[in-house]
Structure formats: structure tokens, C-alpha cells
Amino acid sequence: MLTGFFLFRILPGDPVRTMTQGRAVTVEQLAELRRQFGLDKPLPQQFLDYCLGLLRFDLGTSFQYRAPVAELIAERLWPTVLLVGTGTVIAAMLGLWLGTRAAWRRGSVTDRLSTGVALTLWSVPTFWLGLILIVVFAGGLGGVLPHLFPTGGMASPGVTGFLPGVLDVAHHMVLPVTTMVAVVYAQYLLIMRSSLLDEMGGDYLVTARAKGLRDALVLRRHAVPNALLPTVTLIFLNLGGVVAGAILVEAVFSWPGLGMLFYEALRVPDLPLVQGLFIFFSASVIFMNLLADLVYPLLDPRVRT
């Protein structure tokens, strides 16, 4: 709470000056806007009002949208959940599958190739990769290639009907989801590979082979379930953190979610909005940590008390 308030007070920029830029306003009008926003109060008084608002579950009113912050978050939540949820599921499935194959065939061409590609994509800046995908697949390299996907947004104007609407949203999701998956899946691959390599030396796998079980069955029934725990932890932690981390992807692709809302609020800066989003992002990380702790016993009975 303390961090969420003072962190954004050190941001450069004056919300009132930014919102009135290019308009003919008097000094009195600027002073009135500061009074309406509560920026004329001493900083300790602003902090006290902020804390009292949180106790009432009131995140305040946005400067630029003139609407309650909680309502703005609720409106933009679904696009972010859709984007982050889809990207996380695909990245987790791809990372787990490739990580399992890489560990089971350690030192092979498959292992070196998948690990090398994952590390390369992991090191690529998210916004740069998104821009490259837009230039190639949405811009068509200046007419060299066909324009396969939209450059941004979540839906095309004029599309009506349930099925056409779903297909249109899915069409808009391809590039942002690909960007997220390309950057995130490497974490799952590397953690799964490392965990599975640790498990492969276990006596229980030797015993399973001695009983005549095929390698594929030993991998699927014994090795993978025991190696999943660290990866599942990472998945849940990422579900909380990726919501905040989607800021760059949503900004590049103009995706109307919480990340884009946070980016727009930072440009002002819209202090109530960035504070409310910061609290929401922090709460999502805490909630996912708790959920991961609850899932542990279901995956590994050894952690049950």
C-alpha cells in the first residue's frame, strides 16, 4: 500500500498540465482542476485519503476517464484474462512437452535445438518481437507478403454474430499470443528439463524399468508427475505476474486490456488509476501464490501435512 502510493508520486509529469496540453486554460482553471483531483492537498493528507479509500474498497476516480477505477478495471479485465490465459496455456503445454523431450533425450540434436531456440527467444525484448511480427505478418513487409493479420485491436468494426465475432477475435489474438508464447515458453521448457533430469537418476525409475515397463510408460507415469511440481509453481506465479507483464504486448498491439489501460494511465500520469492497477496486479500475484500452495498436495502427496 505504501509502495503503491509513493512509487507513482515520483513519476515525472503533471497530470493537470498533461490533460490540458494544447488547450487555452487560465491559472484559475488549473488550480480548480488540482482541487478537484485532490492534488492541492499536502502529501500526508493525500496518503491518508488513499488509505481510508482502500479500507472502504474504494480505489478512487480516474483523472482522465472521470470514472471509478474499480469499474475501469472490471471493464478491461476480460480482454487481459483472455489474452494472458490463452498465452499461458499454450506456452505451458509447449514448454512442458519440449522440456520433457529434451530431458529424456539429453545431449541429442532435439535437446540442443529446442534449448537453443528457447534461450534465444527468451532473450528477445517482448516489444521488439511484437513489432517484428507486425511488420512481417500484418504489414506484409511493405507489400512483399500478404497482410495476414490485423495490426492491432481486439475486433474489427462491423462484425456481427456470435461465430463471426469469435473468429474475428481469434484472428486478432494470433500475433499478440504468439509474442507472449515465444517469450514465456522457454521458462517452462528449462524448468521442466532441469526437474526431469534430476528425477531421472531416481531409484524408483530403475525399479520401474526392472519391472519391464516401457520407457514411454516410465516417463509418463513416474518421471513426469514428480518433475511437474516446480513447473506448476512457475505457471501459477506467471499467471499472476504475466497479467502485469502483458503491458508491453497490449501496448504494441493496442489490445484493450489492463496492460493497455496501465500504459495509458502512466502517460498522464493518472495517479488513482495506476495506483488501483498496481494494487490489482499485486493482489493477483499473491492470490496465485496461494493457489499454487493449495495445488501442491494434489500433485505431490509428500508435501501434505
Buried (B, 14 or more C-beta within 10 A) or exposed (E): EEEBBEEBEEEEEBBBEBBBEEEEBEEEEBEBBBEEBBBEBEEEEBBEBBEEBBEEEBBBBBBBBEEBBBEBBEBBBEBBBBBBBBBBBBBBEBBBBBBBBBBBEBEEEBBEEBBEBBEEBBEBEBBEBBBEBBBBBBBBEEEEEEEEBBBBBBBEEEEEEEEEEEEBBEBBBBBBBBBBBBBBBBBBBBBBBBBBBBBBEBEEBEEBBEEEBEEEEBBEEBBBEBBBBEBBBBBBBBBBBBBBBBBBBBBBBBBBBBBBBBBBBBEBBBBBBBBBBBBBBBEBBEEBEEEBEEBBEEBBEEEEE
